[in-house]
Amino acid sequence: MATLIAQADAFIVPGATGFTGNPAAVCLLDGPRDESWMQGFAAEMNLSETAFLSERDDGYDLRWFTPTVEVDLCGHATLAAAHVLWERGLLRSDVAARFHTRSGLLVATRDRESIEMDFPGVLAEPAGAPPGLHSALSDVVPAHIAKNRFDYLVELESEDAVRKLAPDLRTLANVDARGVIVTAPSASQDFDFVSRFFAPASGIDEDPVTGSAHCCLGLWWQARLGRDEFVAFQASKRGGVVHVRVNGDRVVLGGLAKTVFCAELSV
């Protein structure tokens, strides 16, 4: 089998015209490739994430790379990978996609067009602002600041404040974390909360839709809203919709994906 490469938009906005969600490259490897090749290819694709799949007896090994680093957890590229496997007929629609990753076993299931993924919850604890955060956020005053094992989380007072935020990305790149999640309650009846995600230190100025951030946001808003299920909107330029269900220390992420192209690699 030749090395397949596909690009799919994950967590797309249902019914939207044009391109929404977060584009991810999915590379189904036909043999061993070393880390330097995967990192170089991810830089070549120049998307926020490239997913590399290697088949094994009970599923697939899955690794995620930004254009500059390998990451421990990525939601939208996992959604894209599962979507491509089912769409290309590499998995039957009634068979779960099992991914062995640096964050443990991740399982995705399909219900018609929607895909659900069972992810580990990522708890954020209250924290002080790290050096440079306030100035990077243009001195916007947060309602709360917290930190999880990957990112800082900044809650603002309103959706409008989240949408209008224009951070200093050069300063933000010096914050000691994978990235910064900014969130607020939604002003719309269609959604429960909104967010944006900035990760210039990881080679991504602003991520269009960030599944792994919702592993934290689900727990965060569960504590504030007293509920276990949410519909979330990531208010990037492209925009994306994430269905979130908290199940103990796990978070189930759901959404839609669409393939943009498929090809075979010649390198």
RAJO-V627493 format. One record per backbone hydrogen bond with DSSP energy under -1.0 kcal/mol. CO is the residue of the C=O (numbers start at 1). NH is the residue of the N-H. If there is no record, write none. Layout:
BEGIN
CO_NH + CO_NH
END
This chain:
BEGIN
3_265 + 4_28 + 5_263 + 6_26 + 7_260 + 7_261 + 8_24 + 9_258 + 10_22 + 11_241 + 13_16 + 22_10 + 24_8 + 25_51 + 26_6 + 27_53 + 28_4 + 34_38 + 35_39 + 36_40 + 37_41 + 38_42 + 39_43 + 40_44 + 41_45 + 42_46 + 49_25 + 50_65 + 51_27 + 52_63 + 53_29 + 54_61 + 56_59 + 59_56 + 60_100 + 61_54 + 63_52 + 64_71 + 65_50 + 69_66 + 75_79 + 76_80 + 77_81 + 78_82 + 79_83 + 80_84 + 81_85 + 82_86 + 83_87 + 84_88 + 85_90 + 85_91 + 86_89 + 92_95 + 97_108 + 98_60 + 99_106 + 100_62 + 101_104 + 104_101 + 106_99 + 107_118 + 108_97 + 109_116 + 111_114 + 114_111 + 115_255 + 116_109 + 117_253 + 119_251 + 125_147 + 130_133 + 132_136 + 133_137 + 134_139 + 135_138 + 136_168 + 137_140 + 144_155 + 145_127 + 146_153 + 147_125 + 150_178 + 151_148 + 152_181 + 153_146 + 154_183 + 155_143 + 155_144 + 158_162 + 159_163 + 160_164 + 167_169 + 168_172 + 169_173 + 171_174 + 172_175 + 175_177 + 179_152 + 180_198 + 181_154 + 182_196 + 183_156 + 184_194 + 192_186 + 193_233 + 194_184 + 195_235 + 196_182 + 197_207 + 198_180 + 199_202 + 199_204 + 200_203 + 204_199 + 211_214 + 213_217 + 214_218 + 215_122 + 216_220 + 217_221 + 218_222 + 219_223 + 221_225 + 222_226 + 228_246 + 230_244 + 231_192 + 232_242 + 233_195 + 234_236 + 234_240 + 239_21 + 240_234 + 242_232 + 243_254 + 244_230 + 245_252 + 247_250 + 249_121 + 250_247 + 251_119 + 252_245 + 253_117 + 254_243 + 255_115 + 256_11 + 256_12 + 258_9 + 261_7 + 263_5
END
